[in-house]
């Protein structure tokens, strides 16, 4: 049976303290009436399942480790920011900077994500069922961003070694981001990511983007790219 927390009656600080308690090693939690509250279910370190029944504000499920957090609604800025492991799923749309600086785990956004999705990503896998806004994967260092819809301006600007897969149209590519060949190994890893996100999109319909590797070190010959 799930532990039930109603945020209409219980402060977010008390919810997070309960989720962090040393005696909490496993279990299922349901959070009612989040009503756009910020920092819901942040910093979980255990193998928990947390269902949030409604919309959340900033930094939901930030710094997540091991837990599975599902938002049955929309999420504000920085959902799953600095996540280390586990799974975070947003059943609706996400605001800007989803998955920012995240080191690992899987972030799934069933709807659209706003600007800078995956900014400075460091190993996280992000699957977006809809579109992403401008400068997504900006300075992405490692991990994979999968966009099942369209991408806005400056996709992958100043990218390092993160991989980007886009099914739809890309408005423009950022500095040092280029389209790359889609080989068998990439089709296989994309199929795994789509399966993990519970999607049935055809990997053959995606294109791959990555770093041209001209901005790692300053060279005068590349000065116009900066």
Buried (B, 14 or more C-beta within 10 A) or exposed (E): EEBEBEBEEBEBEEBBEBBEEEEBEEBEBBBBBBEBBBBBBBBBBBBBBBBBBBBBBBBBBBBBBBBBBBBBBBBBBBBBBBBBBBBBBBBBBBBBBBBBBBBBBBBBBBBBBBBBBBBBBBBBBBBBBBBBBBBBBBBBBBBBBBBBBBBBBBBBBBBBEBBBBBBBEBEEBBBBBBEBEBEEEBBEBBBEBBEBBEBEBEBEEBBBBBBBEBBEEEEEEBEEEE
